Amino acid sequence: MHEPAFTLQAIIRTSDHPIRRFGLTVTKKTGNSVVRNRIRRRLREALRLSGLARDELADGAARDYVIVARREALARLFANLKDDVARSVKRIDKRLAARPGTPTS
């Protein structure tokens, strides 16, 4: 899923524990370490406040997600960033439910 502030990729994994795992990638292209850490903190907080980082899954499948951040994550209003994250995860979950076992972006 492509959003102005990030790209979201996901895959279903086989596991005994059906939890969501999120990884954040912020490359040096986005800025120096201060900028990268600020982007990372904003995305982590957006995940936390949206409730997605908790162990709540609709279909019980274990999934891994990677958020590849862009510099626009700094300029985006936080409420919009949080909504973008939640909406993207829900959309990618629908795609994964339709095609299990294939990576999606």
Backbone torsions as a table, in degrees:
resi	resn	phi	psi	omega
1	MET	NA	128.8	-179.8
2	HIS	-105.9	127.4	176.6
3	GLU	-125.6	165.1	179.4
4	PRO	-60.1	-32.6	-174.3
5	ALA	-98.4	-13.5	-176.8
6	PHE	-166.2	169.5	169.9
7	THR	-120.9	136.8	-179.4
8	LEU	-112.9	130.9	175.7
9	GLN	-123.1	149.6	-178.3
10	ALA	-151.8	159.5	175.7
11	ILE	-152.0	145.6	173.7
12	ILE	-84.4	137.1	177.8
13	ARG	-122.3	155.4	177.5
14	THR	-88.2	126.5	-177.0
15	SER	-159.3	154.0	175.3
16	ASP	-76.9	-23.5	-177.7
17	HIS	-109.5	105.5	-177.5
18	PRO	-77.9	85.2	177.6
19	ILE	-125.2	160.6	174.6
20	ARG	-92.4	138.2	173.1
21	ARG	-123.5	132.7	-178.9
22	PHE	-116.5	137.6	172.3
23	GLY	-122.3	145.2	178.8
24	LEU	-116.4	134.5	176.4
25	THR	-122.9	122.9	177.1
26	VAL	-131.1	108.6	-174.5
27	THR	-82.6	167.2	179.1
28	LYS	-66.2	-17.4	176.9
29	LYS	-62.2	-27.7	-176.4
30	THR	-75.6	-22.9	179.0
31	GLY	151.7	-170.5	-179.5
32	ASN	-75.7	-177.0	-173.5
33	SER	-63.5	-34.4	178.5
34	VAL	-63.2	-45.5	179.7
35	VAL	-65.5	-45.2	-179.2
36	ARG	-61.8	-43.5	-179.9
37	ASN	-67.3	-35.8	178.3
38	ARG	-65.7	-42.5	176.5
39	ILE	-61.1	-45.8	-179.8
40	ARG	-60.2	-43.5	178.9
41	ARG	-64.0	-41.3	179.5
42	ARG	-64.0	-43.1	-180.0
43	LEU	-68.3	-40.4	177.0
44	ARG	-61.0	-42.7	179.7
45	GLU	-68.3	-36.8	176.7
46	ALA	-62.7	-41.2	176.6
47	LEU	-63.3	-44.9	-177.2
48	ARG	-63.7	-47.6	-177.2
49	LEU	-70.6	-27.0	178.6
50	SER	-78.6	-11.9	179.2
51	GLY	81.8	5.1	-176.9
52	LEU	-77.8	-25.7	-176.7
53	ALA	-77.1	-11.3	177.7
54	ARG	-79.9	171.6	-174.3
55	ASP	-82.6	47.1	-179.2
56	GLU	-108.2	111.7	179.3
57	LEU	-125.9	135.8	-177.8
58	ALA	-68.6	-44.0	-174.9
59	ASP	-106.2	2.1	175.5
60	GLY	78.6	10.3	179.9
61	ALA	-88.6	141.1	176.0
62	ALA	-77.7	136.1	-177.4
63	ARG	-137.8	148.4	173.0
64	ASP	-115.2	134.2	179.5
65	TYR	-124.0	145.2	173.3
66	VAL	-128.3	127.0	175.9
67	ILE	-104.9	117.4	177.4
68	VAL	-99.1	109.2	-171.8
69	ALA	-81.1	153.3	172.4
70	ARG	-119.3	164.3	-179.2
71	ARG	-62.5	-25.6	179.9
72	GLU	-62.3	-15.0	178.5
73	ALA	-63.8	-23.6	177.5
74	LEU	-76.6	-39.4	-174.5
75	ALA	-84.4	-19.7	-177.6
76	ARG	-69.3	136.9	174.9
77	LEU	-57.8	139.9	-173.8
78	PHE	-62.5	-38.6	178.6
79	ALA	-61.9	-40.1	177.6
80	ASN	-68.2	-39.0	178.5
81	LEU	-62.3	-44.4	179.0
82	LYS	-61.8	-43.5	178.4
83	ASP	-65.4	-39.7	177.9
84	ASP	-60.8	-43.5	-179.5
85	VAL	-63.4	-49.4	-178.3
86	ALA	-61.8	-44.5	-179.1
87	ARG	-64.8	-41.3	-179.3
88	SER	-65.8	-41.3	179.7
89	VAL	-65.0	-42.0	178.9
90	LYS	-64.0	-41.0	179.2
91	ARG	-66.8	-41.2	-178.9
92	ILE	-71.4	-31.2	174.7
93	ASP	-63.0	-39.6	176.8
94	LYS	-62.0	-43.2	179.2
95	ARG	-64.1	-41.4	-179.9
96	LEU	-67.1	-34.9	178.7
97	ALA	-66.4	-32.9	179.4
98	ALA	-76.1	-33.7	-178.1
99	ARG	-131.8	75.6	-177.3
100	PRO	-66.1	145.0	175.8
101	GLY	88.7	-2.4	-179.7
102	THR	-111.9	138.0	176.2
103	PRO	-65.0	145.1	-178.4
104	THR	-131.7	141.4	174.2
105	SER	-138.8	NA	NA
